[in-house]
Amino acid sequence: PIITASSDKTIRIWAPKPNNTDEGVAVRSMGWTKTHIIKAHSAEIVGLSTHPCGQYFVSAAADGSWAIHSMGGQTIINGTIDSPISQVAFHPDGMFMGVGTADGYAKIVDIKQKQVLAVLDVASAEDFKSVTGLHFSENGYYFATTNSHEVAVWDLRKQKKAHSWTPSDLAQEGEGECPESIVFSDARFDNSGKYLALAADKIHVFKVKGWHTMAVLSGGGCVKTIAWVGENSAEIIAASSDNSLRTFAPVQE
């Protein structure tokens, strides 16, 4: 299924129409139908994340409320935090989640107990508070947070930054493609946890061990979001401000 959430405070679950589920049918020609509409929030929904088991997902709203739902449209758990939420992401073990806030914090939440276990101050400056991206490494120890002025990787065992990047760090790799200063939009670990990709003026790929630059890829404009795809996360898909979607793959020798 496909899950969507929007400013009308509702969540919709979509499934392909039965006559369009044959293998080989192009996605653009498939028919989709709403199977469920969930009304669990009273404010704009700002984030969704799928549980590692694939049977559940979490939604989070700007008023600090969050909820766990089944793919069948049932709301199982409701909770709140005392800050406006801007992002949400499941931890790989499925028992915890990361919640990013508009006032510059990332909070680790025990889902069953509905308790905040750790609070990380990720605001890089007064004007760059809102958390715009969250992502856990598959090892469960590293946690990447993004705001427009900084990407930081946190070691959750110590609750301290393991490494961070600012626009000036990336500018050393070459001139940015954005007309204004470099703005971060996303950070994603690959499935092995060995590499981290940052989305900004370009896509910057780093090796986690040592944080060495592995590649700098042009996205055709300011890169808005990225995802590792393919076998062994060998490819990166990027959506950019020039209305394009690009796929990057290793060069075959």
C-alpha positions, 0 to 999 in steps of 0.5 A: 500500500501507499500511505499519505498524510496531509494538512487536512489532518487525515491519513489515507491508505491506498492499494492498487485496484485488483485488475492492475496488480499484474507484474509488469504493469507500469505504475503510472498506468495503475489504478489506485483506490483508498482503502482507509481514511484515518482521523487520529489528529487534530492538527496538520500531519507532518511526518510518517514512518513505516515500522521495520516489520512492515505491518504498522506505521506512525504518524505525527502532527504539528501539535505534538501528537503521534499515533501508531496505526496498522496497515488495516487502518486501526489506530493502536497507540496514541501519544503526545510530546510537549513540543511541536513535531516536525519529523518522525522516524522508527528505530530499527528495532521497532520499539523506539522512535525518533521525533524531531521538533520545530523548536530544535530538539530530537527526542527518543521515545519508548513507544510502549511506555510513551516516555521520552528516553533522551533529548538531543539539542540539535538546533545549530543557531537561533534561526535554524531550529526546526528539525527537517530530517531524521534517520537511524543507521541499521546498527541502531547506534547512529542517528542522523539529524538535519536542520537547514544549517547542519547535519549531525550524526549522534552516537546514541550510546553516549548521546553525543555528536559523532560528527557534523557538517555545516555549509562551510564544510561542504563549500570546500568540496566546490561551489554550491549550485544553489543561488543562496547559501547551501541549505541542508534538506536530508541525510540518509544511511544506506542499508549497511550503515557504512555510508551516509548521503547528505542532500544539499546543493549536491549529494555528498556521500561519506564513509561512516568509518572516518567520515571520508568523502566518497563522492559528490554528485550533482542533482541538477539543482538544490537536492530536496530529498534522497533515498538509497535503493537497489540491491545492497543500496547500490543506487541513490535516487534524488529529487531536486528543485529543478523538478527532476528525479535522478538515479545515480549508480556505480560506474561499471568498469 
